[in-house]
């Protein structure tokens, strides 16, 4: 009897070790980048704890991108997680102060490409990504769609575009994210409105002139 229980215990230890090894492999190669210097010093939750929380939400997932940033006024770890055989990525936000999962969204390959294009465009232009402005205080708390998801939807409609102005506002009875999108080498801007409740693009209009305020 003792020998049997010993074999069971050894098997359990082996399974646990294999699971830990697999989890380590899934997160390997995804260093956490700081969106701005000094953010890590403000975090109360360490990166490994945040990784574990994110991976626990996506069975069989592998972290392919990790960043510590401020989004919608909150300090978060943002993880892009791929699942083999599934298109796009799961984007998980983990609160860097409390350790709680505060957002989980699926992003298509087109949305991922649009976000990467915006970051690259901002870098080449020597500027930062446009900061979202609230037309009226408190609007962001009512939005059901994150600024990041709305930006991705807007950029997916304007290939090669870079957001130069962003605002959350109520206009003509609609609650919207309004983005001015500039395409290098093209006059004027594209104004894109994204519904802040559904995430749908509800307006796309070309405007002449400069890059906007």
N, CA, C and O of each residue as an XYZ file, in Angstrom:
852
protein
N       0.844     -1.214      0.000
C       0.000      0.000      0.000
C       0.869      1.250      0.000
O       0.616      2.196     -0.745
N       1.921      1.241      0.866
C       2.799      2.402      0.936
C       3.492      2.653     -0.378
O       3.654      3.798     -0.802
N       3.910      1.555     -1.035
C       4.581      1.692     -2.329
C       3.665      2.317     -3.367
O       4.098      3.130     -4.184
N       2.378      1.924     -3.327
C       1.403      2.464     -4.285
C       1.240      3.966     -4.113
O       1.246      4.716     -5.089
N       1.092      4.403     -2.854
C       0.928      5.828     -2.582
C       2.187      6.601     -2.936
O       2.114      7.759     -3.348
N       3.334      5.970     -2.779
C       4.590      6.630     -3.164
C       4.627      6.890     -4.651
O       5.054      7.957     -5.092
N       4.167      5.894     -5.444
C       4.146      6.049     -6.905
C       3.183      7.152     -7.321
O       3.461      7.929     -8.234
N       2.029      7.205     -6.624
C       1.032      8.247     -6.933
C       1.600      9.626     -6.623
O       1.411     10.575     -7.384
N       2.307      9.724     -5.480
C       2.886     11.007     -5.078
C       3.942     11.459     -6.072
O       3.986     12.632     -6.442
N       4.794     10.537     -6.508
C       5.832     10.862     -7.486
C       5.200     11.327     -8.792
O       5.650     12.300     -9.396
N       4.147     10.620     -9.225
C       3.464     10.995    -10.477
C       2.880     12.396    -10.375
O       2.945     13.170    -11.330
N       2.306     12.726     -9.211
C       1.716     14.052     -9.014
C       2.771     15.135     -9.086
O       2.554     16.199     -9.665
N       3.945     14.843     -8.475
C       5.039     15.817     -8.499
C       5.520     16.036     -9.929
O       5.799     17.167    -10.327
N       5.616     14.961    -10.698
C       6.060     15.070    -12.093
C       5.090     15.902    -12.910
O       5.506     16.757    -13.692
N       3.785     15.655    -12.730
C       2.762     16.416    -13.460
C       2.840     17.894    -13.096
O       2.762     18.755    -13.972
N       2.994     18.191    -11.804
C       3.076     19.589    -11.362
C       4.295     20.274    -11.949
O       4.225     21.423    -12.385
N       5.421     19.558    -11.958
C       6.649     20.136    -12.516
C       6.503     20.395    -14.005
O       6.962     21.415    -14.519
N       5.857     19.459    -14.694
C       5.649     19.627    -16.137
C       4.757     20.826    -16.416
O       4.996     21.581    -17.358
N       3.720     20.999    -15.585
C       2.806     22.133    -15.765
C       3.535     23.445    -15.546
O       3.342     24.404    -16.293
N       4.384     23.484    -14.509
C       5.138     24.705    -14.224
C       6.100     25.010    -15.357
O       6.267     26.163    -15.754
N       6.731     23.962    -15.873
C       7.674     24.147    -16.981
C       6.961     24.677    -18.209
O       7.456     25.569    -18.899
N       5.759     24.099    -18.476
C       4.983     24.535    -19.647
C       4.575     25.979    -19.514
O       4.631     26.737    -20.482
N       4.150     26.381    -18.284
C       3.748     27.775    -18.064
C       4.922     28.698    -18.283
O       4.768     29.780    -18.851
N       6.121     28.274    -17.829
C       7.305     29.092    -18.019
C       7.642     29.252    -19.484
O       8.024     30.336    -19.926
N       7.500     28.155    -20.253
C       7.796     28.211    -21.682
C       6.822     29.114    -22.405
O       7.196     29.819    -23.342
N       5.551     29.096    -21.964
C       4.550     29.906    -22.635
C       4.840     31.392    -22.479
O       4.561     32.176    -23.386
N       5.409     31.793    -21.313
C       5.651     33.213    -21.070
C       7.070     33.636    -21.433
O       7.397     34.822    -21.396
N       7.918     32.658    -21.787
C       9.305     32.955    -22.100
C       9.403     33.823    -23.356
O       8.619     33.664    -24.292
N      10.362     34.732    -23.369
C      10.591     35.530    -24.567
C       9.662     36.716    -24.688
O       9.589     37.329    -25.753
N       8.946     37.061    -23.622
C       8.036     38.201    -23.669
C       8.362     39.153    -22.524
O       7.622     39.240    -21.544
N       9.464     39.854    -22.657
C       9.886     40.810    -21.643
C       8.853     41.929    -21.528
O       8.286     42.370    -22.528
N       8.617     42.382    -20.297
C       7.659     43.467    -20.088
C       8.340     44.802    -20.358
O       9.354     45.131    -19.743
N       7.773     45.561    -21.280
C       8.319     46.868    -21.625
C       7.552     47.960    -20.889
O       6.339     47.864    -20.703
N       8.261     48.984    -20.479
C       7.619     50.140    -19.852
C       7.237     51.138    -20.942
O       8.081     51.529    -21.749
N       5.972     51.552    -20.970
C       5.541     52.545    -21.957
C       6.174     53.894    -21.668
O       6.354     54.706    -22.576
N       6.512     54.135    -20.410
C       7.176     55.385    -20.005
C       8.098     55.072    -18.828
O       7.760     54.233    -17.993
N       9.245     55.723    -18.745
C      10.190     55.476    -17.645
C       9.544     55.727    -16.283
O       8.781     56.679    -16.117
N       9.854     54.868    -15.312
C       9.376     55.074    -13.953
C       8.092     54.353    -13.593
O       7.703     54.354    -12.425
N       7.420     53.735    -14.559
C       6.150     53.069    -14.268
C       6.347     51.862    -13.359
O       5.534     51.614    -12.469
N       7.426     51.108    -13.580
C       7.667     49.900    -12.784
C       7.798     50.229    -11.297
O       7.405     49.435    -10.442
N       8.349     51.400    -10.997
C       8.535     51.794     -9.600
C       7.196     52.038     -8.906
O       7.104     51.971     -7.680
N       6.158     52.320     -9.697
C       4.835     52.592     -9.133
C       3.981     51.337     -8.980
O       2.978     51.341     -8.266
N       4.387     50.265     -9.657
C       3.603     49.029     -9.620
C       3.753     48.337     -8.263
O       4.854     48.260     -7.718
N       2.642     47.837     -7.722
C       2.669     47.106     -6.454
C       2.598     45.598     -6.683
O       2.810     44.804     -5.767
N       2.293     45.220     -7.934
C       2.234     43.808     -8.315
C       3.397     43.547     -9.263
O       3.601     44.305    -10.211
N       4.164     42.480     -9.017
C       5.304     42.209     -9.887
C       4.854     41.573    -11.203
O       3.756     41.026    -11.309
N       5.723     41.659    -12.186
C       5.388     41.189    -13.523
C       5.046     39.724    -13.602
O       4.137     39.349    -14.342
N       5.754     38.865    -12.852
C       5.502     37.426    -12.914
C       4.119     37.077    -12.362
O       3.430     36.203    -12.889
N       3.725     37.771    -11.298
C       2.393     37.544    -10.730
C       1.317     37.948    -11.734
O       0.311     37.258    -11.900
N       1.547     39.077    -12.398
C       0.594     39.555    -13.396
C       0.514     38.585    -14.583
O      -0.575     38.316    -15.091
N       1.659     38.063    -15.022
C       1.682     37.078    -16.127
C       0.831     35.854    -15.778
O       0.021     35.391    -16.581
N       1.037     35.339    -14.550
C       0.315     34.146    -14.117
C      -1.189     34.389    -14.117
O      -1.966     33.523    -14.520
N      -1.599     35.583    -13.658
C      -3.027     35.915    -13.624
C      -3.599     35.970    -15.038
O      -4.711     35.502    -15.281
N      -2.832     36.546    -15.974
C      -3.295     36.665    -17.357
C      -3.398     35.297    -18.014
O      -4.393     35.001    -18.676
N      -2.381     34.460    -17.840
C      -2.384     33.128    -18.463
C      -3.474     32.228    -17.890
O      -3.965     31.332    -18.577
N      -3.853     32.461    -16.636
C      -4.906     31.662    -16.013
C      -6.256     31.905    -16.684
O      -7.165     31.083    -16.572
N      -6.388     33.044    -17.386
C      -7.646     33.379    -18.055
C      -7.718     32.847    -19.482
O      -8.791     32.838    -20.085
N      -6.579     32.401    -20.029
C      -6.556     31.944    -21.430
C      -5.907     30.569    -21.487
O      -4.683     30.448    -21.523
N      -6.736     29.540    -21.495
C      -6.236     28.167    -21.504
C      -5.390     27.889    -22.748
O      -5.824     28.131    -23.874
N      -4.182     27.380    -22.527
C      -3.307     27.039    -23.648
C      -2.674     28.234    -24.317
O      -2.137     28.119    -25.419
N      -2.731     29.386    -23.663
C      -2.217     30.610    -24.269
C      -0.719     30.790    -24.115
O      -0.092     30.203    -23.232
N      -0.157     31.610    -24.987
C       1.260     31.963    -24.938
C       1.386     33.474    -25.053
O       0.850     34.070    -25.986
N       2.089     34.100    -24.115
C       2.255     35.551    -24.131
C       3.246     35.935    -25.226
O       4.382     35.461    -25.246
N       2.799     36.798    -26.133
C       3.649     37.221    -27.251
C       3.987     38.707    -27.177
O       4.789     39.204    -27.967
N       3.384     39.408    -26.240
C       3.677     40.823    -26.053
C       3.284     41.233    -24.646
O       2.234     40.826    -24.150
N       4.124     42.042    -23.995
C       3.842     42.448    -22.617
C       4.333     43.873    -22.396
O       5.457     44.224    -22.753
N       3.461     44.689    -21.797
C       3.817     46.094    -21.583
C       3.201     46.598    -20.294
O       2.092     46.208    -19.927
N       3.925     47.467    -19.610
C       3.404     48.157    -18.431
C       3.095     49.578    -18.873
O       3.985     50.303    -19.317
N       1.828     49.976    -18.751
C       1.407     51.255    -19.299
C       0.246     51.836    -18.504
O      -0.336     51.176    -17.643
N      -0.072     53.076    -18.811
C      -1.250     53.717    -18.230
C      -2.328     53.766    -19.298
O      -2.132     54.335    -20.372
N      -3.464     53.166    -18.995
C      -4.585     53.142    -19.914
C      -5.837     53.597    -19.177
O      -6.156     53.086    -18.104
N      -6.536     54.551    -19.756
C      -7.780     55.050    -19.168
C      -7.586     55.448    -17.707
O      -8.459     55.224    -16.867
N      -6.406     56.055    -17.412
C      -6.146     56.538    -16.066
C      -5.735     55.473    -15.070
O      -5.670     55.735    -13.869
N      -5.455     54.260    -15.562
C      -5.107     53.142    -14.679
C      -3.746     52.571    -15.083
O      -3.438     52.463    -16.270
N      -2.932     52.206    -14.082
C      -1.640     51.580    -14.358
C      -1.876     50.079    -14.534
O      -2.327     49.408    -13.606
N      -1.574     49.556    -15.713
C      -1.874     48.150    -16.003
C      -0.725     47.447    -16.715
O       0.072     48.062    -17.423
N      -0.671     46.134    -16.500
C       0.141     45.268    -17.336
C      -0.768     44.838    -18.480
O      -1.874     44.348    -18.251
N      -0.299     45.021    -19.712
C      -1.084     44.634    -20.882
C      -0.381     43.459    -21.554
O       0.769     43.571    -21.978
N      -1.092     42.321    -21.648
C      -0.518     41.120    -22.239
C      -1.288     40.726    -23.502
O      -2.517     40.658    -23.492
N      -0.559     40.469    -24.581
C      -1.146     39.906    -25.793
C      -0.875     38.407    -25.746
O       0.275     37.979    -25.661
N      -1.941     37.616    -25.802
C      -1.817     36.169    -25.653
C      -2.376     35.455    -26.879
O      -3.526     35.664    -27.264
N      -1.554     34.620    -27.478
C      -1.971     33.831    -28.633
C      -2.343     32.419    -28.188
O      -1.743     31.857    -27.272
N      -3.348     31.864    -28.863
C      -3.733     30.473    -28.650
C      -3.543     29.747    -29.968
O      -4.082     30.162    -30.994
N      -2.783     28.673    -29.945
C      -2.477     27.948    -31.179
C      -3.758     27.509    -31.888
O      -4.653     26.913    -31.289
N      -3.817     27.828    -33.197
C      -4.977     27.456    -33.996
C      -6.104     28.466    -33.979
O      -7.120     28.271    -34.647
N      -5.939     29.566    -33.212
C      -6.972     30.593    -33.117
C      -6.429     31.906    -33.654
O      -5.350     32.340    -33.251
N      -7.160     32.541    -34.556
C      -6.700     33.799    -35.151
C      -6.771     34.937    -34.139
O      -7.599     34.927    -33.228
N      -5.885     35.923    -34.316
C      -5.874     37.085    -33.445
C      -5.250     36.792    -32.093
O      -4.614     35.756    -31.901
N      -5.440     37.719    -31.153
C      -4.889     37.563    -29.805
C      -5.926     37.952    -28.760
O      -6.872     38.690    -29.038
N      -5.723     37.436    -27.552
C      -6.508     37.866    -26.401
C      -5.680     38.936    -25.693
O      -4.533     38.689    -25.319
N      -6.246     40.100    -25.514
C      -5.547     41.160    -24.796
C      -6.082     41.213    -23.375
O      -7.273     41.433    -23.156
N      -5.191     41.009    -22.413
C      -5.569     40.993    -21.003
C      -4.893     42.153    -20.291
O      -3.685     42.351    -20.420
N      -5.679     42.923    -19.535
C      -5.122     43.982    -18.691
C      -5.177     43.518    -17.252
O      -6.228     43.100    -16.765
N      -4.040     43.593    -16.567
C      -3.964     43.267    -15.148
C      -3.591     44.537    -14.395
O      -2.573     45.163    -14.690
N      -4.417     44.916    -13.420
C      -4.155     46.113    -12.626
C      -2.819     45.954    -11.905
O      -2.629     44.993    -11.158
N      -1.896     46.885    -12.122
C      -0.555     46.796    -11.549
C      -0.518     47.165    -10.077
O       0.524     47.043     -9.432
N      -1.637     47.614     -9.541
C      -1.707     47.969     -8.123
C      -2.429     46.884     -7.320
O      -1.993     46.514     -6.230
N      -3.543     46.378     -7.874
C      -4.344     45.388     -7.143
C      -4.140     43.952     -7.618
O      -4.419     43.008     -6.879
N      -3.650     43.784     -8.855
C      -3.470     42.442     -9.408
C      -4.720     41.863    -10.040
O      -4.706     40.718    -10.492
N      -5.806     42.632    -10.081
C      -7.062     42.148    -10.645
C      -7.059     42.241    -12.174
O      -6.419     43.123    -12.747
N      -7.779     41.324    -12.828
C      -8.006     41.405    -14.271
C      -9.049     42.490    -14.491
O     -10.163     42.385    -13.978
N      -8.710     43.523    -15.241
C      -9.655     44.633    -15.433
C     -10.205     44.693    -16.851
O     -11.161     45.421    -17.117
N      -9.608     43.934    -17.761
C     -10.119     43.921    -19.132
C      -9.624     42.676    -19.855
O      -8.480     42.254    -19.687
N     -10.514     42.094    -20.666
C     -10.136     40.991    -21.547
C     -10.893     41.152    -22.852
O     -12.123     41.124    -22.873
N     -10.154     41.321    -23.940
C     -10.771     41.529    -25.246
C     -10.038     40.713    -26.302
O      -8.823     40.525    -26.239
N     -10.810     40.233    -27.275
C     -10.183     39.531    -28.397
C      -9.918     40.546    -29.505
O     -10.806     41.310    -29.884
N      -8.698     40.549    -30.016
C      -8.338     41.449    -31.117
C      -8.026     40.626    -32.356
O      -7.273     39.653    -32.300
N      -8.616     41.030    -33.478
C      -8.357     40.338    -34.735
C      -6.953     40.668    -35.226
O      -6.297     41.574    -34.711
N      -6.508     39.926    -36.221
C      -5.187     40.183    -36.799
C      -5.130     41.587    -37.400
O      -4.097     42.253    -37.343
N      -6.260     42.034    -37.981
C      -6.310     43.366    -38.588
C      -6.164     44.455    -37.525
O      -5.478     45.453    -37.746
N      -6.811     44.263    -36.370
C      -6.712     45.241    -35.287
C      -5.296     45.288    -34.717
O      -4.778     46.364    -34.419
N      -4.675     44.124    -34.567
C      -3.302     44.058    -34.076
C      -2.357     44.791    -35.026
O      -1.488     45.551    -34.598
N      -2.543     44.546    -36.327
C      -1.679     45.187    -37.326
C      -1.863     46.698    -37.309
O      -0.899     47.449    -37.459
N      -3.112     47.144    -37.125
C      -3.402     48.577    -37.105
C      -2.733     49.247    -35.910
O      -2.180     50.339    -36.041
N      -2.780     48.593    -34.736
C      -2.142     49.154    -33.544
C      -0.633     49.245    -33.724
O      -0.012     50.247    -33.369
N      -0.054     48.187    -34.280
C       1.395     48.176    -34.500
C       1.780     49.276    -35.477
O       2.821     49.916    -35.329
N       0.935     49.488    -36.473
C       1.202     50.515    -37.477
C       1.152     51.902    -36.864
O       1.951     52.771    -37.210
N       0.201     52.108    -35.943
C       0.098     53.416    -35.285
C       1.340     53.683    -34.441
O       1.896     54.781    -34.475
N       1.780     52.660    -33.674
C       2.963     52.839    -32.831
C       4.195     53.127    -33.680
O       5.018     53.976    -33.338
N       4.308     52.400    -34.798
C       5.452     52.602    -35.689
C       5.405     53.986    -36.321
O       6.425     54.665    -36.439
N       4.200     54.395    -36.728
C       4.040     55.708    -37.353
C       4.373     56.828    -36.396
O       4.994     57.818    -36.784
N       3.961     56.679    -35.137
C       4.251     57.704    -34.134
C       5.750     57.798    -33.899
O       6.294     58.888    -33.721
N       6.415     56.644    -33.899
C       7.859     56.639    -33.696
C       8.592     57.306    -34.835
O       9.515     58.087    -34.602
N       8.201     57.018    -36.064
C       8.851     57.615    -37.226
C       8.622     59.108    -37.291
O       9.475     59.852    -37.774
N       7.468     59.553    -36.804
C       7.141     60.979    -36.832
C       7.771     61.721    -35.662
O       7.712     62.948    -35.583
N       8.376     60.960    -34.755
C       9.035     61.579    -33.607
C       8.067     62.068    -32.558
O       8.420     62.926    -31.748
N       6.844     61.540    -32.552
C       5.860     61.987    -31.579
C       5.258     60.835    -30.820
O       5.461     59.674    -31.176
N       4.512     61.149    -29.765
C       3.859     60.126    -28.962
C       2.462     59.872    -29.516
O       1.931     60.659    -30.299
N       1.887     58.763    -29.095
C       0.516     58.453    -29.482
C      -0.404     59.502    -28.864
O      -0.243     59.857    -27.696
N      -1.365     59.998    -29.638
C      -2.261     61.060    -29.169
C      -3.025     60.626    -27.919
O      -3.583     59.530    -27.867
N      -3.040     61.497    -26.920
C      -3.737     61.218    -25.658
C      -5.228     61.505    -25.815
O      -5.613     62.511    -26.410
N      -6.060     60.618    -25.279
C      -7.502     60.796    -25.344
C      -7.949     61.932    -24.429
O      -7.533     62.017    -23.274
N      -8.810     62.810    -24.969
C      -9.383     63.899    -24.181
C     -10.878     63.647    -23.992
O     -11.572     63.235    -24.922
N     -11.361     63.898    -22.780
C     -12.792     63.779    -22.498
C     -13.446     65.140    -22.726
O     -13.001     66.143    -22.168
N     -14.483     65.177    -23.529
C     -15.203     66.422    -23.772
C     -15.855     66.908    -22.481
O     -15.938     68.110    -22.227
N     -16.311     65.962    -21.677
C     -16.915     66.264    -20.376
C     -16.385     65.257    -19.359
O     -16.356     64.062    -19.650
N     -15.966     65.706    -18.176
C     -15.457     64.774    -17.168
C     -16.465     63.671    -16.850
O     -17.660     63.936    -16.722
N     -15.981     62.440    -16.724
C     -16.850     61.317    -16.373
C     -17.325     60.483    -17.542
O     -17.924     59.427    -17.344
N     -17.065     60.944    -18.773
C     -17.545     60.200    -19.941
C     -16.881     58.825    -20.048
O     -17.525     57.842    -20.414
N     -15.593     58.770    -19.727
C     -14.856     57.516    -19.887
C     -15.449     56.398    -19.034
O     -15.431     55.232    -19.428
N     -15.971     56.758    -17.874
C     -16.553     55.755    -16.982
C     -17.810     55.133    -17.575
O     -18.199     54.033    -17.182
N     -18.447     55.819    -18.513
C     -19.677     55.312    -19.135
C     -19.408     54.460    -20.367
O     -20.284     53.720    -20.815
N     -18.210     54.560    -20.913
C     -17.893     53.826    -22.143
C     -17.805     52.329    -21.865
O     -17.255     51.905    -20.848
N     -18.354     51.535    -22.784
C     -18.283     50.074    -22.667
C     -17.147     49.509    -23.512
O     -16.818     48.326    -23.429
N     -16.556     50.383    -24.326
C     -15.441     49.997    -25.188
C     -14.209     50.771    -24.726
O     -14.311     51.965    -24.445
N     -13.069     50.131    -24.644
C     -11.852     50.828    -24.230
C     -11.332     51.712    -25.363
O     -11.605     51.484    -26.542
N     -10.578     52.722    -24.958
C      -9.949     53.611    -25.943
C      -9.062     52.808    -26.899
O      -9.059     53.057    -28.104
N      -8.318     51.854    -26.362
C      -7.399     51.065    -27.177
C      -8.148     50.254    -28.245
O      -7.719     50.190    -29.397
N      -9.263     49.642    -27.854
C     -10.048     48.854    -28.805
C     -10.670     49.767    -29.874
O     -10.734     49.408    -31.050
N     -11.128     50.955    -29.444
C     -11.727     51.893    -30.391
C     -10.688     52.418    -31.382
O     -10.981     52.580    -32.567
N      -9.474     52.682    -30.892
C      -8.387     53.118    -31.783
C      -8.108     52.063    -32.845
O      -7.944     52.380    -34.023
N      -8.057     50.803    -32.414
C      -7.776     49.717    -33.347
C      -8.848     49.643    -34.428
O      -8.541     49.429    -35.600
N     -10.114     49.822    -34.027
C     -11.206     49.791    -34.990
C     -11.082     50.941    -35.989
O     -11.320     50.766    -37.184
N     -10.704     52.131    -35.480
C     -10.560     53.302    -36.350
C      -9.406     53.117    -37.331
O      -9.542     53.408    -38.519
N      -8.275     52.635    -36.831
C      -7.092     52.477    -37.681
C      -7.279     51.371    -38.715
O      -6.673     51.409    -39.786
N      -8.116     50.392    -38.396
C      -8.382     49.321    -39.355
C      -9.105     49.864    -40.593
O      -9.060     49.254    -41.662
N      -9.770     51.014    -40.439
C     -10.491     51.628    -41.561
C      -9.632     52.593    -42.360
O     -10.019     53.024    -43.446
N      -8.459     52.935    -41.818
C      -7.566     53.880    -42.502
C      -6.161     53.269    -42.567
O      -5.321     53.578    -41.722
N      -5.895     52.415    -43.546
C      -4.585     51.764    -43.654
C      -3.441     52.786    -43.721
O      -3.508     53.765    -44.464
N      -2.402     52.537    -42.937
C      -1.252     53.439    -42.939
C      -1.460     54.702    -42.138
O      -0.615     55.597    -42.156
N      -2.586     54.788    -41.429
C      -2.902     56.003    -40.684
C      -2.254     56.078    -39.319
O      -1.826     55.069    -38.759
N      -2.187     57.296    -38.790
C      -1.652     57.577    -37.460
C      -2.601     58.541    -36.765
O      -2.920     59.598    -37.309
N      -3.052     58.188    -35.578
C      -3.981     59.044    -34.833
C      -3.241     60.252    -34.275
O      -2.275     60.114    -33.525
N      -3.712     61.446    -34.654
C      -3.057     62.676    -34.209
C      -3.914     63.455    -33.206
O      -3.437     64.404    -32.584
N      -5.168     63.053    -33.054
C      -6.038     63.675    -32.055
C      -7.120     62.663    -31.688
O      -7.612     61.929    -32.546
N      -7.487     62.630    -30.402
C      -8.476     61.665    -29.921
C      -9.353     62.311    -28.860
O      -8.857     62.968    -27.944
N     -10.662     62.118    -28.993
C     -11.596     62.735    -28.049
C     -12.788     61.815    -27.810
O     -13.266     61.139    -28.720
N     -13.250     61.805    -26.574
C     -14.460     61.077    -26.208
C     -15.543     62.115    -25.978
O     -15.389     62.999    -25.135
N     -16.639     62.016    -26.722
C     -17.645     63.078    -26.670
C     -19.035     62.550    -26.994
O     -19.207     61.418    -27.446
N     -20.016     63.401    -26.749
C     -21.386     63.116    -27.151
C     -21.720     64.075    -28.289
O     -21.592     65.292    -28.154
N     -22.150     63.505    -29.407
C     -22.421     64.328    -30.580
C     -23.660     63.809    -31.301
O     -23.745     62.630    -31.644
N     -24.615     64.705    -31.523
C     -25.858     64.345    -32.219
C     -26.540     63.138    -31.578
O     -27.087     62.282    -32.274
N     -26.503     63.078    -30.257
C     -27.162     61.995    -29.539
C     -26.370     60.715    -29.466
O     -26.828     59.738    -28.872
N     -25.177     60.695    -30.064
C     -24.347     59.491    -30.043
C     -23.178     59.682    -29.073
O     -22.655     60.787    -28.928
N     -22.783     58.608    -28.422
C     -21.664     58.610    -27.489
C     -20.479     57.985    -28.228
O     -20.476     56.786    -28.507
N     -19.466     58.813    -28.546
C     -18.448     58.354    -29.493
C     -17.003     58.673    -29.088
O     -16.730     59.613    -28.340
N     -16.100     57.855    -29.611
C     -14.690     58.186    -29.664
C     -14.480     58.826    -31.029
O     -14.853     58.246    -32.048
N     -13.886     60.018    -31.058
C     -13.626     60.715    -32.315
C     -12.112     60.788    -32.519
O     -11.382     61.311    -31.678
N     -11.657     60.249    -33.658
C     -10.219     60.225    -33.936
C      -9.906     60.948    -35.245
O     -10.574     60.741    -36.258
N      -8.886     61.794    -35.208
C      -8.340     62.397    -36.417
C      -7.154     61.535    -36.833
O      -6.188     61.382    -36.086
N      -7.242     60.978    -38.030
C      -6.215     60.042    -38.492
C      -5.482     60.635    -39.698
O      -6.100     60.985    -40.703
N      -4.177     60.738    -39.582
C      -3.349     61.300    -40.642
C      -2.638     60.185    -41.401
O      -2.078     59.267    -40.801
N      -2.670     60.278    -42.721
C      -1.942     59.336    -43.564
C      -0.784     60.090    -44.196
O      -0.991     61.093    -44.878
N       0.435     59.612    -43.970
C       1.630     60.279    -44.481
C       1.558     60.435    -45.994
O       1.285     59.477    -46.718
N       1.809     61.670    -46.463
C       1.808     61.943    -47.891
C       0.445     62.277    -48.465
O       0.317     62.532    -49.662
N      -0.582     62.277    -47.612
C      -1.939     62.580    -48.057
C      -2.429     63.848    -47.376
O      -2.292     63.984    -46.160
N      -2.999     64.780    -48.134
C      -3.495     66.026    -47.568
C      -4.700     65.774    -46.662
O      -5.481     64.848    -46.876
N      -4.825     66.624    -45.648
C      -5.975     66.555    -44.762
C      -5.913     65.367    -43.815
O      -4.877     64.717    -43.675
N      -7.044     65.097    -43.167
C      -7.142     63.991    -42.220
C      -8.424     63.214    -42.457
O      -9.354     63.690    -43.109
N      -8.449     62.003    -41.909
C      -9.669     61.203    -41.898
C     -10.246     61.287    -40.495
O      -9.565     60.964    -39.522
N     -11.488     61.714    -40.385
C     -12.143     61.753    -39.081
C     -12.981     60.484    -38.935
O     -13.870     60.211    -39.742
N     -12.682     59.724    -37.897
C     -13.369     58.452    -37.679
C     -14.088     58.492    -36.342
O     -13.495     58.826    -35.316
N     -15.372     58.147    -36.360
C     -16.157     58.067    -35.140
C     -16.428     56.599    -34.820
O     -16.872     55.837    -35.679
N     -16.155     56.213    -33.571
C     -16.396     54.849    -33.112
C     -17.383     54.907    -31.958
O     -17.174     55.642    -30.993
N     -18.462     54.130    -32.055
C     -19.469     54.110    -31.003
C     -18.837     53.595    -29.705
O     -18.260     52.508    -29.682
N     -18.947     54.374    -28.635
C     -18.306     54.032    -27.363
C     -19.043     52.930    -26.601
O     -18.555     52.442    -25.582
N     -20.211     52.545    -27.097
C     -20.977     51.481    -26.447
C     -20.866     50.151    -27.191
O     -20.892     49.086    -26.574
N     -20.742     50.218    -28.520
C     -20.713     48.989    -29.324
C     -19.369     48.700    -29.973
O     -19.091     47.556    -30.334
N     -18.518     49.736    -30.128
C     -17.235     49.552    -30.786
C     -17.303     49.593    -32.307
O     -16.303     49.343    -32.981
N     -18.474     49.908    -32.849
C     -18.651     49.962    -34.295
C     -18.240     51.326    -34.849
O     -18.492     52.357    -34.225
N     -17.608     51.323    -36.021
C     -17.296     52.581    -36.711
C     -18.594     53.091    -37.321
O     -19.214     52.407    -38.136
N     -19.004     54.298    -36.923
C     -20.285     54.820    -37.394
C     -20.116     56.006    -38.346
O     -21.089     56.481    -38.931
N     -18.869     56.485    -38.501
C     -18.641     57.591    -39.427
C     -17.180     57.617    -39.861
O     -16.272     57.428    -39.050
N     -16.973     57.851    -41.137
C     -15.625     58.020    -41.687
C     -15.715     59.135    -42.718
O     -16.402     59.002    -43.731
N     -15.016     60.237    -42.451
C     -15.116     61.409    -43.318
C     -13.756     62.068    -43.509
O     -12.988     62.228    -42.560
N     -13.471     62.450    -44.756
C     -12.206     63.120    -45.050
C     -12.381     64.620    -44.833
O     -13.362     65.213    -45.281
N     -11.417     65.226    -44.139
C     -11.435     66.663    -43.907
C     -10.128     67.261    -44.409
O      -9.057     66.706    -44.165
N     -10.207     68.382    -45.103
C      -8.989     69.047    -45.610
C      -8.301     69.801    -44.495
O      -8.847     69.941    -43.401
N      -7.088     70.294    -44.774
C      -6.368     71.106    -43.793
C      -5.239     70.335    -43.162
O      -4.719     69.376    -43.733
N      -4.858     70.776    -41.952
C      -3.702     70.187    -41.252
C      -4.061     68.946    -40.506
O      -5.066     68.293    -40.786
N      -3.201     68.618    -39.522
C      -3.362     67.393    -38.782
C      -4.388     67.497    -37.660
O      -4.666     66.506    -36.985
N      -4.934     68.638    -37.460
C      -5.904     68.774    -36.376
C      -5.234     69.257    -35.114
O      -4.008     69.275    -35.006
N      -6.083     69.659    -34.132
C      -5.540     70.200    -32.890
C      -4.989     69.084    -32.026
O      -4.486     69.342    -30.932
